[in-house]
Each structure stands twice: as C-alpha cells, then as structure tokens.
Amino acid sequence: QVQLVESGGGLVEPGGSLRLSCAASGFAFGIYTMRWYRQAPGKERELVAGITSRGGRPTYLNSVMGRFTISRDNAKNTVYLQMNSLKPEDTAKYYCNAAWTQLVYWGRGTQVTVSS
C-alpha cells in the first residue's frame, strides 16, 4: 500500500522555522522525483520545491528561494522541506508528491500557519 505521510507542520511566528518531513512507503522511493506543493484557502495548489531521484537539481518557487531547502534521504525513504524566515504568506497546507513516469502519489498534507 502506497503511503506518503507528512509531518512537522504547525503554528509559527513570522521569521520562524519549521522542518517538514514526508515518510514514504509502498513504492520504490529512490527512483521517484519528490516535490512539495502547497495550497492556501481560496488559492490553487502551487509547486514549492522539487528534487530528483538522486537528490540533484533542486528547484524552488521564486518566492521561497533562499528560504526553503528541499532534501531527501533515500535510505530512510523520506523527503524534507526546511523552511526558514517564514512569512504569513507561506501559510498553507503543504503536500508531498512523488512522481515517476505516469505514476503520481500524494500525501494528505500538513498545515503550516505563520502568524503572530
């Protein structure tokens, strides 16, 4: 059974940090490109960051570049999103995504709220 389970979300003040994790199981994690998406209320889901199967060539949404870092540990079947200097506009539900050829899997998301 394929599972992507996100964790690490929560409430943080502006300027704070959070580290999201996505634990994968039930598929060959090491060959999948992993991505983090987010969706704020009333907005479309947007791609935040992505990383290829071997950890190279990370890509980022312009508005998070320099503040967020995506990484993966293929031995632990886990992908991470380190989020620093958080802003209120980063408030959203964050989703983990795995993709390989036509196979795409999604997690259920973890809520991140940035507010004072």
C-alpha positions as CSV (number, residue, x, y, z in Angstrom):
1,Q,0.0,0.0,0.0
2,V,1.4,3.3,-1.1
3,Q,1.7,5.9,1.6
4,L,3.1,9.4,1.9
5,V,2.8,10.8,5.4
6,E,3.7,14.4,6.0
7,S,4.6,15.8,9.4
8,G,6.2,18.8,11.0
9,G,3.6,21.4,10.3
10,G,2.3,23.8,13.0
11,L,1.9,27.4,14.1
12,V,5.0,29.5,13.9
13,E,5.6,33.3,14.2
14,P,6.9,35.3,11.3
15,G,10.6,34.8,10.9
16,G,10.5,31.3,12.4
17,S,11.4,28.0,11.0
18,L,9.8,24.6,10.5
19,R,11.0,21.4,9.0
20,L,8.5,19.3,7.2
21,S,9.1,15.6,6.7
22,C,7.4,13.1,4.3
23,A,7.8,9.5,5.0
24,A,7.1,7.2,2.0
25,S,6.3,3.5,1.8
26,G,4.9,1.0,-0.6
27,F,6.8,2.1,-3.7
28,A,10.4,2.4,-4.9
29,F,11.1,5.8,-3.3
30,G,14.6,6.0,-4.7
31,I,13.6,6.4,-8.3
32,Y,10.9,9.0,-7.8
33,T,11.1,12.7,-8.2
34,M,9.8,14.2,-5.0
35,R,8.0,17.5,-4.7
36,W,6.4,19.7,-2.1
37,Y,3.2,21.6,-3.1
38,R,1.1,24.0,-1.0
39,Q,-2.4,25.2,-1.2
40,A,-3.8,28.2,0.7
41,P,-7.5,28.8,1.2
42,G,-9.1,30.1,-1.9
43,K,-6.0,29.6,-4.0
44,E,-4.7,27.0,-6.4
45,R,-2.2,24.4,-5.4
46,E,1.3,25.5,-6.3
47,L,4.7,23.8,-6.6
48,V,7.0,24.9,-3.8
49,A,10.1,22.7,-4.4
50,G,11.3,19.6,-6.1
51,I,14.2,17.2,-6.0
52,T,15.2,14.5,-8.4
53,S,15.7,10.8,-7.5
54,R,19.3,11.1,-6.6
55,G,19.0,14.4,-4.8
56,G,20.3,16.7,-7.5
57,R,18.9,19.7,-9.3
58,P,16.5,21.0,-6.6
59,T,14.0,23.6,-7.9
60,Y,12.1,26.2,-6.0
61,L,9.2,28.6,-6.3
62,N,10.7,32.0,-6.7
63,S,9.1,33.4,-3.5
64,V,10.7,30.7,-1.3
65,M,14.2,30.6,-3.0
66,G,16.9,31.3,-0.4
67,R,14.5,30.5,2.5
68,F,13.4,26.9,1.8
69,T,15.6,23.8,1.2
70,I,14.4,20.5,-0.1
71,S,16.4,17.4,0.7
72,R,15.9,13.6,0.7
73,D,17.3,10.6,2.4
74,N,16.8,7.6,0.2
75,A,17.9,5.2,2.9
76,K,15.0,6.4,5.1
77,N,12.5,6.9,2.3
78,T,12.0,10.4,3.4
79,V,11.9,13.9,1.9
80,Y,12.3,17.1,3.9
81,L,11.5,20.7,3.5
82,Q,13.4,23.0,5.7
83,M,11.6,26.3,5.9
84,N,13.3,29.4,7.3
85,S,12.4,33.0,7.6
86,L,8.7,32.1,7.3
87,K,6.2,34.7,6.3
88,P,2.5,34.9,6.8
89,E,2.1,34.3,3.0
90,D,3.6,30.9,3.5
91,T,0.5,29.9,5.4
92,A,-1.0,26.9,3.6
93,K,-1.4,23.2,3.7
94,Y,1.7,21.5,2.4
95,Y,1.6,18.3,0.4
96,C,4.2,15.8,-0.5
97,N,4.2,14.4,-4.1
98,A,6.0,11.5,-5.7
99,A,6.2,11.1,-9.4
100,W,7.8,8.6,-11.8
101,T,6.7,8.3,-15.4
102,Q,2.9,8.3,-15.2
103,L,2.8,7.2,-11.6
104,V,1.9,10.0,-9.2
105,Y,1.2,9.8,-5.5
106,W,0.1,12.4,-3.0
107,G,0.1,12.7,0.8
108,R,-2.8,14.2,2.8
109,G,-0.9,17.3,3.8
110,T,0.3,19.1,6.9
111,Q,-0.9,22.6,7.9
112,V,1.6,25.4,8.2
113,T,0.3,28.6,9.8
114,V,2.6,31.6,10.1
115,S,1.1,34.2,12.4
116,S,1.9,36.4,15.4
